[in-house]
Amino acid sequence: MATRTVSLTGWGRISPSRAELAEPATVAGAARLLETSARGVAKHGVIARGLGRSYNNAAQCDGGVVISTARLNRILDLDPDTGLATCEAGVSLEQLMVAGLPSGWFVPVSPGTRQVTIGGAIAADVHGKNHHAAGSFAQHVPWFDLLLPDGRQRRVTPDGDPRLFWGTAGGMGLTGIILSAAVQLKPVQTSRLRVDTVRTADIDETMAYLSDTDDRYGYTVAWTDCLARGASLGRSVITSGDFAAPGDLGPKDRRDPLAFRPGARLGAPRGFPGGLLNPVTVGLANEVWYRKAPRKREGEIQTIGAFFHPLDGIRNWNRVYGPAGFRQYQFVVPFGQEGVVRRALERISGARAPSFVTVLKRFGPADPGFLSFPLPGWTLALDFPAGTPGLAGLLDQLDDDVLDAGGRVYLAKDSRVRPGVFAGMYPRLEEFRKLRAELDPGGVFASDLSRRLEI
């Protein structure tokens, strides 16, 4: 099968590397490609790639082979009565939404973009605004078919082969290539959400409100002003909601309550100059965003795109950060370690490190994934322009605080944590390494991320 040499990055547009890219159209083609690659380039490695929305180099393999699942994107079955979808790994969450909503089914978990493949959602064990209520994505997957390093295909279930299932879920593609999977969708009556908004004055009020309302809403997230200081430290706009009932809709929307029309309204042009996002511009944007939010609003009807995926409305929004790109940083610390969140915001605001997309939420119980990110506690996610002065030292400080608190950073977003710190954050890393050594003694599957972190 033909390959072509390309330069690849993640969504953050940093750390480019070159690899041979292949796009098989069939499962058999993917298996043949793996067999050929394993014989010829095992020392450089093979990794799968979906839509390239991990922020780092998890789907890159310098000098090796990257197998794209872009053409393995067929929905094989979707039962309108049960909501069980069977699909190839390259199917996107958006495809599942388009296919499922007419029958009243929505994806069980959605991250901040719907441009994520099913294979990628399992490999990163993604989470969403409903983790406190629904857990991570893999908990809604009854099975997946995995292409192993030796070329065999295996159907993997959480009951039949829990070690391989939970090694693959969150394993960032290092146990094999997910070829297809079943996903249990969730029932909804409409494609709109009934949303309550609250503006909080500081981090204490923000965290208290989130704690008090965990059991009232299925979906909750706080946008937080990371540059606010003093008495305003951690001021936030919290949006919480659930899918609306038909009676909640106005007459126009009630005529087609399950309508869903995805698509980007705008496109970010090429050639954005560097430096547009800096402490001054982000500080102004944060001020405007905070002030224009209502102090309290109940029952607003929002679309799926507005509530779940606002940035999907702008094609290639990552270009806004300029040619240097950006680093996303997300950590979680256990409940009882609220001081770490406060200290992180103090460090960030004190350093004037600009992040407009800053979100805080609470996680529910963890799943059994060896390298899955969520654990019960507080998670804070931020986007920093990669050229921010002093950013490396700032993030190292945050790493140390998180590690000391028993927390961790998110593998699907990390682009710079130190290997020793990473090992301390993931206590089941040795179990994962053992599984990987058993499955792949020749080291067929590897990525730039796995080499950097010595996974």
N, C-alpha and C positions, 0 to 999 in steps of 0.2 A: 504494500500500500504506500502511496506517495506521501512524503512529508515535505515540509518546507521550513527553512531556518527563519526564526522570528525572534524579536526582542519582546519580552513580556514583563509586565508589572502587575501588581494588584491594583485595587481601586484607589489606593493612596498615591499611586504614580511615583513610587520611590523604589530604589534597589532593582533596577532592570537587570535581566539576565537573558541569555540566548539559549534556545533549545530547538529541537526538531519538533514541530507541531503536526499532529495528525488528527483527522476528523472522520473516524469510521462511521458509516451509516447504519451498520448492523452490529448486533451483539457478536456474531461470528467474526466480523471484521475486527472488532476490538480484541477478541481473543487471539486472532492470528497476529495482530500487531504486537500484542504483549509478548507472545512467544518469540517473534523476531527480535524485538527490542531486548528481551531478557538475555538472548544469546549474544547480542552484539554490543550492548551498551550498559551492561549491569553495573559497571564501575561508575557510570555517570547517573544511572537511575531512571525511573519512570514515575510519573505522577499524573493523576487525572485532573481535569480542569472543567468547571462548568461555565458560568457566565462571568467569571473573573471578579466577583464582588467581595471576596475576602480582601481586607485592607492591606494585607502584607504579601509576603512571597510564598504563601502556603501552596499555591498552584503553579509554582515555577520550579524548574529543574535545570540549573545551569549545566550546559554540555550534554544533557540527556534528552529524553523524549517526553513530551507533554501530550497526553491523549485527551482531546476535547470530546465532551459528550454532547456538543451542540446539535448534532444530527440524530442523536438517540433521544428524540423528544416526542414520542407518541404516547398519548393516553390510551392504554390498552383496554381498559374497562372502567366504567363508573356506574355503580349500582344506584339508581335514583331512589330506591327504597331504603337502603342501609347507609348510603354515603361512603361506601368503601371504594376507593379509587386505586387502580393498578396502573402503573405508568413506568416508562423508561426513565433512567436517571437524569436525562437532560431536560425533562419537562420542568417548566418554571412554575413558581407559585402563582404567577399571573395566569398561566394557562389553566391551572386547576381552578382558580376563581372563576374564570370565564366559563369553564365547562360545568362547574358545580352549582353556581348560584341560580341558574334558571330552575333547578330542582330543589333549591333551598339548602345548599351545602356550601360551607366556607372552610378554608384551611384551618386546622386546629391551632396552629401557632404561626405567627408571621413576624419576622424581624422588621427593621425599618425600611426595607425595600422588598418589593414583590419580584424583583429580578434576580431570584435565587433559584437554583435548580433543586430538585428533590434529592439528588445525590449529594449536593453541597450542603443542603439543610441537615442531612443525616451526618455527614462527615464532620460538620462543625457543631452538631447538636444544637441548632440555633434556638434562641428564646425570643419572647416578645413581651408586649405589655401585659400579658395575662399569665406570666410564669407563676405568680402566687396562687393562681387558680387552676392552671392547666399543665404546668411543668414545661419541659423542653420538647422539641419536635420529635425526638426518637421515641418518646413515650406513646406516641400515636401511630407507630409503625409496627404492624403485626409481623412483617417479614421483609427482607430484601434479598436479592440475588447478588452474590459477590463473586467477582473474578479474582481468584487467588493467584499468588505469584507463580505457582507451578502450572498455571493455565486451566486448572479445574474450576468449575462453577459450582457454587454451593448456595442453597437456600438457607438463610440464617434467621432464626426466630429467637426472641428473648427467653423462651422456655426451653427450646430444644438445644440451643448452643449459646447460653448467656455470656460466656467468656468472649466469644468472637463477636457477638452482637454488641456488647457494651465496650469492647475494644474498638470496634469500627465506629460506633456512635461517639463522635467527639474525637476520633483518631486521625482526623485531617488527611484521610486518603492513604494512610501508611500501612493498612492491612490488606488492601486490594482495591479493585475498582467496582463500585456499586453500579450494577447494570440496570436493575429495575427494583421497584418496591411497591408495597401496598401502603396506603395512607388512609386512616380513618378520619373523614371530614366531620365537621360539627354542624348540627342543624341550625338554620337561621330562618326567620320569617321575612326579613327584608334585607336589602343591601345598604341600609343606612344605620347610623348609630345615634343613640340618644346620649348626649355628652354634657357633663357638668364641668364648669371651669371655676377655679379658685385661685386668687392671687395671694401669695403669702409674703410676709414682710422679711423673714430671715430663715436661717437653716433650722432653728428650733421649731418654728411654726410649720415649716415644710415637712420635717420628719414626723412631727406629731400628727399632722393631718394624714399623711400617708399611712402611718401606723393605725390610726383610728378608723380608716375607711377600707382597710384590706378586704373585709368580708362584704362590703356593700357594692363593689363593682367587679366586673370580670376583667376589665382593662384599665390600667392606671399608669401614668408616667408624669414626671415633673420636668419641665424645662427650667434650668437653673442658670442664673447669671453668674458666671464664674469669675467675673471681674469686680463684682460688688464687694465692698469691704466694710469694716466697722460694724455698725448696727444693722446694716443691710446685707451682711455676709450670707450667702446662700438663699437670697430671695428668689422666688420661683413662681412659675405659672403651672398649675397642676390641672391636667385634663383627665377625667375619668368617665367611663361609660360602658354601655352594653349595646348589643344590637337592638334596634328599635322594633316595636310591634307595628303591624299595619295601621292601627289606630293612632299611632304617634305621628304619622306622616300627614303632610298637607294633601289637598285634593290632587294636585298634579303628580306628585310622587306616588300616591296611592294607586294610580292607574297602572303603574308598572313597578311594584314594590321591590322586585328583585333585580332591577336594571343595574348594570355595571358596565361602564364605558371607560376602560383604561386608556392610557396614552398620555404622553408628555405634551403639555401646552406650549412650552418654551424649550429652547435649546441653548446651552452655554456655548459661546463661540470659541474657536481655537485661539490660542495666542493671548490668553489673559496674562497681563504682566504680573510679575512677582511683587509681593508687598502690599497688595490691595487690602488683604486681611491683616490688620495690625492692631495693637492695643487701642488706638484712637477710633478706627472705623468699627471694630467689633464692639468697643465700649458704647459708641453711639447706637449701633444696631441693637445691642442688648437693652439699652435704655428705652428705645422706641418700642421694642417688642414687649417689654415689661409694662410700660405705661399704657399701651393700647389694649392690654388684656383687661377684661372686666374684673372687678374685685370679687364678684360672685355672679355666676350665670348658670341656670339649670335648664336642662331639657333641650339644648340646642341640637338640631338634627344635622349631622355631618355625613359626608360620603366616606366610603372606604379609603379612597385616596387621601382625602384631607386628614382623616384621623390616623391612619396607619402609615401612609407612605407619602408625606408631603413633598419630599425631595424627588420622588419619582416624577413629579410634574415638570421637572427640568432635566432634559436629556444632558448627560455628561456633566452633571453639576460639579464633579470633582475638578473640572478645569478651572473653577473659580479660584482655587488656591495657587494658580500659576504653575510655571514649569517645574518648580522644586517639589510640588506635591504637598501632602499632609500626612501626619501620623495620627491615627486614632488610638486612644488609650482608654481601656476599660478595666476596672477592677471590681472585685466583690470582697467585702469583709463580713464576718459573722455578725448577727445581732448581738448587741452588747459592746460592739466596737464603733459606736457612732462617733466617738471622738476622732477616729481616723478620717472619716468623711469631712468633718469640720476642719481638721488639720490640712487635709488635701486642698480644700477650698482656700484656706489661709495661705498656703504655699503658692497656689496658682495665682490668686489675686495679688499677692505680694510681689510675685515675679512679673506681673502684667503679661502673662501668657494668654493670648487671645483664643478663645474657643466659643464660637457662636452656638454650635450644636452641642450642648451640654445637657445630659439627661440623668436624672436620679430616679431609681425605683427600688422596690423591694422584691426579693426572690422568695419563692416558696421552697419546699423540700427538694433536695438534689436527687438526680437519678443515679443508677449504678455505673455510669460511664467512667472508665479509667481516667480519661482526660477531659471529661465534660466540665464546662466552666461553672455553671450556677451552683451555689450552695445557699442555705437559708441565711439571708442577710441583706445588706445594702450594696447596690451596684451603681457606680458612677461612670459614665462614658463621656469622652471629650474628643474633639477634633482640633488639632493644633497645626498651623502651617509648619511645614518641616524646617523652614529656615528661622524659626523663632529663636532669638538669642537666648542661650542658657537652657534650651529645652532638654538636652541630654542629661544634664546634672539634675534638673528638676524632676524628670521622670525616674531617675535613679533613686532620688530621695523618696518619691512616692512608692516605688517598688519596695524599698526597705521598710517603710511604714506598713504597707500591706502584708508583707511577709511576716513581720513581727506580730501582726494581729491575727495570723492564721488565715489570711485571704489569698487571692490569686488574681492574675491577669488573664485576659481572654485570648486564647491561641489564635482565633480567627482574625484578631485585630493586632496582636503584638508584632512589632517590627524591630525591637531593639533590646528586649530584656536580656540580662546576662544569664548564661546557661546554669550557673550554680544557684542563682536566685529562682529561676524557673523550677529547678528540681526541688527546691525547698517548698515551693508553692503547691506542687502536685504530688501528694504523698503516695499515689498509686503509680507513679512513673515507672518504677522498677517492674511492677506487674505488666505494664504495657510493653516495656522493653523485652521482657521474657516472652510474651505472646508474639511479638514481632519477630524475635529471633527464631521461634519455632516455625512460624508461618513462612518466613522469608530469610532463610539462612544465607542466601546469596546476595541479599541487599538489593533486590530488584526495585522495590518502591522506596523512593527518597524524594525530598524536595529541598529547596533552598532553606526553608524554615526548619526542617528536621536536622539538616546539617548544622545550621547555626546554633540550635538549641541542644544538639547532641542527643536527640530523642532516639 
